[in-house]
C-alpha cells in the first residue's frame, strides 16, 4: 500500500507551493521584480506575471525598468512571457502591458533569435488581429 507515501508527497508539494507563493509575495513587496518574474514564470502563473509587469510599469521610469527586467530573462522565460502576452493582448484591460512587453522583446531580440522561440508562429498569428 503506497497511499501514505503518495499523501506525504502531495502534502510536500502543497507546502512547497505555499512557500513559493509567500516568497513571490515578499519579492513583490520588496520590489525585486526580476526574481518575482522568474518565480511567477516558473510557477506557470500568467496572471501573476501580468501583476508583476503592472507593478513595474507603475514605478517611475516603469518602461525602462520593464525593459531592464525582460532583457535579463532567460530564453525559456522569454518564450513563456511571449505565450502569456498573447492571452493578455486579447483583453482590452491588459493589452497595454502586453504591448509594452512585446515592444521590449522586439527591440532587444534579433529577428533570428525570435524565430527560434518555440510557438512564435502561432503567437504572431494570434497577436496580429489584436495588435
C-alpha positions in Angstrom: 0.0 0.0 0.0 1.6 3.3 -1.2 -1.3 5.6 -0.1 0.7 7.0 2.8 3.7 7.8 0.6 1.6 9.4 -2.0 -0.2 11.5 0.6 3.2 12.7 2.0 4.4 13.6 -1.5 1.2 15.5 -2.2 1.5 17.3 1.2 5.2 18.2 0.5 4.2 19.6 -3.0 1.5 21.7 -1.4 3.8 23.0 1.3 6.4 23.9 -1.4 3.7 25.7 -3.4 2.7 27.7 -0.3 6.3 28.6 0.3 6.8 29.8 -3.3 3.6 31.9 -3.1 4.9 33.5 0.1 8.3 34.1 -1.5 6.6 35.7 -4.5 4.6 38.0 -2.3 7.7 39.0 -0.4 9.6 39.7 -3.7 6.8 41.9 -4.9 6.7 43.8 -1.6 10.5 44.3 -1.7 10.2 45.4 -5.4 12.6 42.7 -6.5 10.9 42.3 -9.8 13.3 40.2 -11.8 13.2 37.4 -9.2 9.4 37.8 -8.9 9.1 37.5 -12.7 11.3 34.4 -12.7 9.4 32.8 -9.9 5.9 33.6 -11.4 7.0 32.2 -14.7 8.4 29.0 -13.1 5.1 28.6 -11.3 3.3 29.0 -14.7 1.2 31.8 -13.5 0.3 34.2 -16.4 -1.9 36.4 -14.2 0.8 36.8 -11.6 3.4 37.6 -14.3 0.9 40.3 -15.5 0.6 41.7 -12.0 4.4 41.9 -11.8 4.5 43.7 -15.2 1.8 46.1 -14.0 3.7 46.8 -10.8 6.9 47.5 -12.7 5.0 49.9 -15.1 3.6 51.8 -12.1 7.1 52.7 -10.9 8.7 56.0 -12.0 10.5 55.1 -15.3 8.4 52.0 -15.5 9.1 51.3 -19.1 12.8 51.5 -18.6 12.6 49.1 -15.6 10.4 46.7 -17.6 13.0 46.6 -20.4 15.8 46.0 -17.9 13.9 43.1 -16.3 12.6 41.5 -19.5 16.1 41.7 -21.2 17.6 39.8 -18.3 15.3 36.8 -18.5 16.5 33.5 -20.0 15.3 32.4 -23.4 12.8 29.9 -22.0 11.4 32.6 -19.7 11.0 35.0 -22.6 9.2 32.3 -24.5 6.8 31.8 -21.6 6.2 35.5 -21.3 5.5 35.7 -25.1 2.9 32.9 -24.7 1.4 34.8 -21.7 1.2 38.1 -23.5 -0.7 36.6 -26.4 -3.5 36.0 -24.0 -3.2 39.3 -22.2 -3.4 41.1 -25.6 -6.9 39.8 -26.3 -8.2 41.7 -23.3 -8.5 45.5 -23.5 -7.7 45.8 -19.8 -4.3 44.1 -20.2 -3.4 45.0 -23.8 -1.2 47.9 -22.9 1.0 45.7 -20.7 1.1 43.1 -23.4 2.2 45.7 -26.0 4.9 47.0 -23.6 6.4 43.6 -23.1 6.1 42.8 -26.8 7.8 46.1 -27.7 10.7 45.2 -25.4 11.0 41.8 -26.9 11.0 43.2 -30.4 13.5 45.9 -29.6 16.0 43.7 -27.8 15.8 40.4 -29.6 17.2 39.9 -33.0 14.7 38.6 -35.6 16.7 35.4 -36.0 16.5 34.9 -32.2 12.8 35.5 -32.2 12.3 32.9 -34.9 14.0 30.4 -32.7 11.3 30.8 -30.0 9.0 27.9 -29.6 5.5 28.8 -30.6 6.5 32.0 -32.3 4.4 31.3 -35.4 1.2 30.7 -33.5 2.0 33.7 -31.2 2.3 36.1 -34.2 -0.8 34.7 -35.8 -2.7 35.3 -32.5 -1.2 38.8 -32.0 -1.9 40.2 -35.4 -5.7 40.6 -35.1 -5.5 42.4 -31.8 -2.3 44.5 -32.3 
